[in-house]
Amino acid sequence: MKPKTPERTEHNLFRLELVNMINLRHELVKLAQVIDWQALNDAFEPLYHGETGRPGNNIRLMCGLHYLKHVYALSDEEVCARWVENPYYQYFCGNVYFEHKLPINPSSMTRFRQRIGEDGAKKLLQLTVEAGVKTKTVKPASFKQVVVDTTVMEKAVAFPTDAKLLNRCREHLVTLTHKQGMGLRQSYARLGKRALLKVWRYGHARQFKRMRREVKRLKTYLGRVARDIQRRLVNHPHLRPVFEEKLCQAERLLTQGKTGKNKLYSLHAPEVECIAKGKAHKKYEFGVKVGIVTTLKEQFVLCSQVFPGRPYDGHTLFRSLGEASRQCGCWAEKALVDRGCRGYLTQGNDCFTIHIAGQKRGLTVHEKQTLKRRNAIEPIIGHMKTDGLLGRNSLLGEMGDAINAVLCGAGQNLRMILKKLRLLFVWVLAQMMSHQGQMPVQDNEQRGYCY
């Protein structure tokens, strides 16, 4: 059922209004007045069924919680707990009176993300761009010159090793057989655990020949369990859908090699990919590639989009620029990229100019100075990973990757807007205090003011 719009009731003498508790010049209060909440309500209300089911949660509450989550890098449970304690959070989410308990369960945020999908997350990012223009954090003229770069959004998975994956997959298959009441010829629970411990010890002692022997033993145990289950499923065909996913994962683990493609790095997140970005401190990262587009002057995020399949950086350029143009409403005239896009030509090159880092020929003095500012996107990516949730994604599946990347861009924009509003408030407060500190000077020769 569609969410019910909260009705404005008469003043309650026994409840304290938020406007009487908080500072109305606080940056969150100012930000709440800038965001177009009605546009979010009009965009997401059609996603709910008209009459069936219980009434949905308030859309402004759900969107506000997601904004606060990515601004302060919190989990669903943490942002809900802080909402109860912080009156500014409640005012930002549209409350009139202070509440002592949250009207939703934290799991409702997961279902809300599944409902709005990636398109809904892009709507949330678009409203942050509009709010940036209203607060003059970014100028519309800045949309003509952008910086494009890619990074890796790591998944919340353990570091993958062949031994751990083989043993864990065998344990999952054994657990499923016990739940379904099927017997196994042998589960290898004790032998598998012992072989895994030997792999770790031999690897620490740099006895790699013995370590590879134990890994091969773990692979043998997994193959025996998988074949035993397949033989028993002949007499129980109705249980085949239950084991199909895990058996496919076991087949991938048994057949994949060291340098093969389409490798499996995590059982609960099979979409994880191994990406090498050439970093000295971290040779490989396990996650998904993300393309980020920011303005050249203010470094305001216009696009944050995932690209599954480990594509070449140059192949993501045109798609990133197209998404950025949809968010800001105009097409960029100049794009500054790194050397990962060298040698890439696209049919849309007639619409904009591409300048590659390190380019010397064919550039004026002003363009060479402008190209040096391309590196400013690197600290922005660092802030999105350390201050936001781009560094480690905990959302499930490919849809979770896409939503988290877009909302991380929205969180970075809101942090920049809040900083702008905070500095503006400090400046206004300083001006007021300076004017209040004027004291008239009474003198026979001169009448003036001292500061």
C-alpha positions in Angstrom: 0.0 0.0 0.0 1.2 3.5 -0.7 2.8 5.5 2.2 0.4 7.7 4.2 1.3 11.4 4.2 1.6 12.5 7.9 -1.1 14.9 8.8 -0.3 18.2 10.4 -2.2 18.2 13.7 -2.8 21.1 16.1 -0.1 22.1 18.6 0.3 19.5 21.3 1.1 21.1 24.7 2.4 17.9 26.1 5.0 17.3 23.4 8.1 19.3 22.6 8.5 20.5 19.0 11.9 20.2 17.3 12.0 23.8 16.2 12.1 24.8 19.9 14.9 22.4 20.7 17.4 22.9 17.9 19.4 25.7 16.3 17.6 26.7 13.2 20.9 27.9 11.7 22.4 24.4 11.9 23.7 23.0 8.6 21.4 20.0 8.6 18.4 22.3 9.1 19.5 24.5 6.2 20.1 21.4 4.1 16.6 20.1 4.8 15.1 23.3 3.5 17.1 23.1 0.3 16.3 19.5 -0.8 13.2 19.0 -2.9 11.5 16.3 -0.8 8.3 16.5 -2.9 10.1 15.4 -6.0 11.3 12.3 -4.2 7.8 11.6 -3.0 6.4 11.9 -6.6 9.1 9.7 -8.0 8.9 6.8 -5.4 5.2 6.8 -4.6 4.2 5.0 -7.8 6.5 2.1 -6.8 4.1 1.1 -4.1 0.9 -0.9 -4.7 -2.3 1.1 -4.4 -4.4 -1.0 -2.0 -2.7 -4.3 -1.2 -0.5 -4.7 1.9 0.3 -2.6 4.9 1.0 1.1 4.4 4.6 1.9 3.4 7.0 3.9 5.4 7.3 7.6 5.0 9.3 8.3 1.9 11.0 11.4 3.3 12.1 9.4 6.3 13.6 6.6 4.3 15.4 9.0 1.9 16.6 11.1 4.8 18.0 8.0 6.6 19.9 7.0 3.4 21.3 10.5 3.0 22.5 10.5 6.6 23.9 7.0 6.3 26.2 7.9 3.5 27.1 11.4 4.8 28.5 10.0 8.1 29.5 6.5 6.8 27.1 4.5 9.1 25.4 1.2 8.8 21.6 0.7 8.7 21.5 -0.1 12.4 23.8 2.8 13.4 22.0 5.5 11.5 18.7 4.3 13.1 20.2 4.3 16.6 21.6 7.9 16.1 18.2 9.0 14.7 16.6 8.4 18.1 19.3 10.4 19.9 19.8 13.3 17.5 17.0 15.9 17.1 18.8 17.3 14.0 18.5 13.9 12.3 14.8 13.8 13.1 14.2 17.3 11.8 16.1 16.5 8.6 13.8 13.4 8.1 10.7 15.5 8.4 9.6 15.0 12.1 7.7 17.8 13.9 8.0 16.4 17.4 10.9 14.6 19.1 10.5 10.8 19.0 12.0 8.4 21.5 11.9 5.4 19.2 12.3 4.8 15.6 9.0 4.0 13.7 10.8 1.5 11.4 13.0 -1.5 11.7 16.5 -1.2 10.2 15.7 -4.0 7.8 13.1 -1.8 6.1 16.0 0.2 4.6 17.1 -2.9 2.7 13.7 -3.4 1.3 13.4 0.3 0.4 16.7 0.0 -1.6 15.4 -3.1 -3.4 12.2 -1.2 -4.2 13.8 1.9 -5.7 16.7 0.1 -7.4 19.6 1.9 -9.2 17.3 4.4 -10.9 16.0 5.6 -7.5 19.5 6.0 -6.2 20.3 8.1 -9.2 17.3 10.3 -8.4 18.8 10.8 -4.9 22.1 11.8 -6.5 20.4 14.2 -8.9 18.7 16.1 -6.1 22.1 16.6 -4.4 23.3 18.2 -7.6 20.3 20.5 -7.6 20.9 21.3 -3.9 24.5 22.1 -4.7 23.4 24.6 -7.3 20.9 26.2 -4.9 23.5 26.6 -2.2 26.1 27.9 -4.7 28.4 25.0 -3.8 28.7 24.3 -7.5 28.0 26.7 -10.4 26.1 25.5 -13.5 29.0 26.8 -15.6 31.2 24.2 -14.0 29.3 21.4 -15.6 31.0 22.1 -18.9 34.5 20.9 -17.7 34.7 17.6 -15.9 37.2 15.1 -14.7 36.7 11.4 -15.2 38.5 8.6 -13.3 37.9 5.0 -12.2 38.5 3.2 -9.0 37.7 -0.1 -7.3 34.9 -0.5 -4.8 35.9 -3.4 -2.7 33.4 -5.9 -1.5 33.1 -7.0 2.2 34.6 -10.4 1.6 37.5 -12.2 3.2 40.7 -12.5 1.2 40.1 -15.4 -1.2 42.4 -18.5 -1.1 41.8 -21.8 -2.8 42.0 -23.7 0.4 39.4 -21.6 2.2 37.0 -21.6 -0.7 37.3 -25.4 -1.2 36.7 -26.2 2.4 33.9 -23.7 2.8 32.0 -25.0 -0.2 32.3 -28.5 1.1 30.9 -27.3 4.5 27.9 -25.6 2.8 27.1 -28.8 0.8 27.3 -30.9 4.0 25.0 -28.4 5.9 22.4 -28.5 3.1 22.3 -32.3 3.1 21.7 -32.3 6.9 18.9 -29.8 6.6 17.2 -31.9 3.9 17.7 -35.2 5.8 20.0 -36.8 3.2 22.8 -39.0 4.3 26.3 -38.9 2.9 28.9 -41.6 2.6 31.4 -39.3 4.3 31.4 -35.7 5.2 35.1 -35.1 5.7 34.4 -32.7 8.5 37.4 -33.7 10.6 39.8 -34.4 7.7 38.9 -31.2 5.9 39.6 -29.0 9.0 42.9 -30.7 9.5 44.0 -30.3 5.9 43.1 -26.6 6.0 45.2 -26.0 9.1 48.1 -27.8 7.4 47.8 -25.5 4.4 48.2 -22.4 6.6 51.1 -23.9 8.5 53.0 -25.1 5.5 52.5 -21.8 3.8 53.8 -19.9 6.8 56.9 -22.1 6.8 57.3 -21.6 3.0 57.0 -25.4 2.4 55.0 -24.8 -0.8 55.2 -28.4 -2.1 53.5 -29.8 1.0 51.0 -26.9 0.9 50.0 -27.7 -2.6 49.5 -31.3 -1.7 47.0 -30.4 1.1 45.2 -28.0 -1.3 44.8 -30.9 -3.7 43.5 -33.0 -0.9 40.8 -30.4 -0.1 39.8 -30.4 -3.8 39.5 -34.2 -3.6 37.2 -34.0 -0.6 35.0 -31.4 -2.3 34.7 -33.5 -5.4 33.8 -36.6 -3.5 31.0 -34.8 -1.6 29.6 -33.2 -4.7 29.5 -36.4 -6.7 27.9 -38.2 -3.8 25.1 -35.6 -3.7 24.6 -35.8 -7.4 24.1 -39.6 -7.2 21.6 -39.2 -4.4 19.6 -36.5 -6.2 18.7 -39.1 -8.9 16.3 -40.6 -6.4 15.2 -37.1 -5.0 14.7 -34.9 -8.1 12.5 -32.5 -6.1 15.6 -31.4 -4.1 17.7 -30.6 -7.1 16.8 -26.8 -7.1 18.0 -26.6 -3.5 21.5 -27.9 -4.3 21.8 -26.4 -7.8 23.5 -23.2 -6.9 26.1 -24.8 -4.5 26.8 -27.6 -6.9 27.5 -25.0 -9.7 29.9 -23.2 -7.3 31.6 -26.5 -6.5 32.0 -27.2 -10.2 33.6 -23.8 -10.8 36.0 -24.3 -7.9 37.1 -27.7 -9.1 37.7 -26.6 -12.7 39.1 -23.1 -12.3 42.9 -22.7 -12.6 45.4 -20.2 -11.4 45.3 -18.0 -14.6 41.8 -18.9 -15.8 39.0 -16.5 -16.4 35.6 -16.3 -14.7 37.1 -17.4 -11.4 35.0 -17.6 -8.2 36.4 -15.5 -5.3 33.6 -15.6 -2.8 30.7 -18.0 -2.2 28.2 -15.5 -0.9 29.2 -12.8 -3.4 30.0 -14.6 -6.7 29.9 -11.3 -8.6 33.3 -10.2 -7.0 36.1 -9.7 -9.5 39.9 -9.4 -9.1 41.1 -6.1 -10.4 44.7 -4.9 -10.6 45.1 -1.1 -10.7 48.9 -1.0 -10.5 49.1 0.2 -6.9 52.3 -0.3 -5.0 50.6 -0.9 -1.7 47.8 -3.1 -2.9 48.4 -5.2 -6.0 44.9 -6.7 -6.3 41.5 -5.5 -5.2 38.4 -7.7 -5.0 35.2 -5.9 -5.9 33.9 -4.0 -8.9 35.2 -1.1 -11.0 33.5 2.3 -10.5 33.6 5.3 -12.8 33.4 8.7 -11.2 32.9 12.1 -12.9 33.4 15.4 -11.0 33.4 19.0 -12.0 36.9 20.5 -12.7 36.6 23.5 -10.4 34.6 22.4 -7.3 35.1 18.6 -7.6 31.4 18.1 -7.2 30.4 14.5 -8.0 28.1 14.2 -11.1 28.3 10.5 -11.7 29.3 7.4 -9.7 28.5 4.3 -11.7 29.7 0.6 -11.5 31.1 -1.2 -14.5 31.0 -5.0 -14.0 33.2 -7.3 -16.1 36.5 -5.4 -15.6 36.2 -3.2 -18.7 39.1 -1.1 -20.0 39.1 2.4 -18.6 38.7 4.0 -22.0 35.6 1.9 -22.7 33.8 3.4 -19.6 34.5 7.0 -20.6 31.6 7.7 -22.9 29.1 5.9 -20.6 30.3 7.9 -17.6 30.0 11.2 -19.5 26.5 10.2 -20.7 25.3 9.5 -17.2 26.9 12.8 -15.9 25.0 14.7 -18.6 21.7 13.2 -17.5 22.4 14.1 -13.9 23.2 17.8 -14.5 21.1 18.3 -17.6 23.8 19.5 -20.0 26.6 17.9 -21.9 30.3 18.4 -20.9 32.4 20.2 -23.4 35.8 19.2 -22.0 36.8 16.0 -20.2 40.1 15.5 -18.4 41.2 11.8 -18.0 44.2 9.9 -16.9 46.5 7.8 -19.1 44.3 4.8 -18.8 42.2 6.2 -21.6 45.1 6.5 -24.1 44.4 5.2 -27.6 40.6 5.1 -27.1 38.4 6.7 -29.8 34.6 6.9 -29.6 31.9 8.1 -32.0 30.9 10.8 -29.5 34.3 12.5 -29.5 32.9 15.3 -31.8 30.7 16.4 -28.9 33.5 17.1 -26.4 37.2 17.5 -26.1 39.4 14.9 -24.3 42.7 15.9 -22.6 44.8 13.1 -21.3 47.2 13.5 -18.4 50.7 14.1 -19.5 49.7 15.5 -22.9 52.1 18.2 -24.2 51.3 18.7 -27.9 48.5 20.8 -29.2 47.8 22.5 -25.8 47.9 26.2 -24.9 49.5 27.5 -21.7 46.1 27.8 -20.1 45.1 24.3 -21.1 48.3 22.9 -19.6 47.6 24.6 -16.3 44.0 23.3 -16.4 45.2 19.8 -17.0 47.3 19.9 -13.8 44.0 20.1 -11.8 43.0 16.7 -13.0 44.8 15.2 -10.0 42.3 16.9 -7.7 39.9 14.0 -8.2 42.2 11.6 -6.4 41.6 13.1 -2.9 37.9 13.2 -3.7 38.0 9.4 -4.3 39.9 9.0 -1.1 37.3 11.0 0.9 34.5 8.8 -0.7 36.4 5.7 0.6 37.4 7.0 4.1 34.6 9.4 5.0 32.0 7.5 3.0 31.2 3.8 2.3 33.0 3.4 -1.1 35.9 1.7 0.5 34.1 -1.4 1.5 30.6 -2.3 0.2 28.4 -4.5 2.4 25.3 -4.5 0.2 24.4 -7.9 -1.4 24.6 -8.7 -5.0 25.2 -6.7 -8.2 22.2 -4.4 -7.4 23.8 -3.6 -4.1 27.0 -2.7 -5.8 25.2 -0.3 -8.2 23.1 1.4 -5.4 26.0 1.8 -3.0 28.3 3.4 -5.6 25.6 6.0 -6.6 24.7 6.8 -3.0 28.4 7.2 -2.1 28.5 10.0 -4.7 25.4 11.6 -3.1 27.0 11.4 0.3 30.1 13.2 -0.9 28.0 16.0 -2.4 26.1 16.4 0.8 29.3 16.6 2.8 30.5 19.4 0.5 27.2 21.2 0.8 27.2 20.9 4.6 30.7 22.3 4.7 29.6 25.3 2.6 26.6 25.9 4.9 28.7 25.5 8.0 31.3 28.0 6.8 28.5 30.4 5.8 27.0 30.2 9.3 30.4 30.8 10.9 30.9 33.9 8.7 27.5 35.3 9.5 28.0 34.7 13.2 31.4 36.4 13.1 29.8 39.4 11.3 27.1 39.6 13.9 29.5 39.4 16.8 31.7 42.1 15.2 28.7 44.5 14.9 27.6 43.8 18.4 31.1 44.6 19.7 31.0 48.2 18.4 31.3 50.6 21.3 30.8 54.3 20.9 33.7 56.4 21.9 32.9 59.8 23.5 35.6 62.3 22.9 35.7 66.1 22.8 37.8 66.0 19.6 36.5 62.9 17.8 33.4 60.8 17.8 33.7 57.4 16.3 33.6 53.6 16.9 36.3 51.2 18.0 36.2 47.6 17.0 
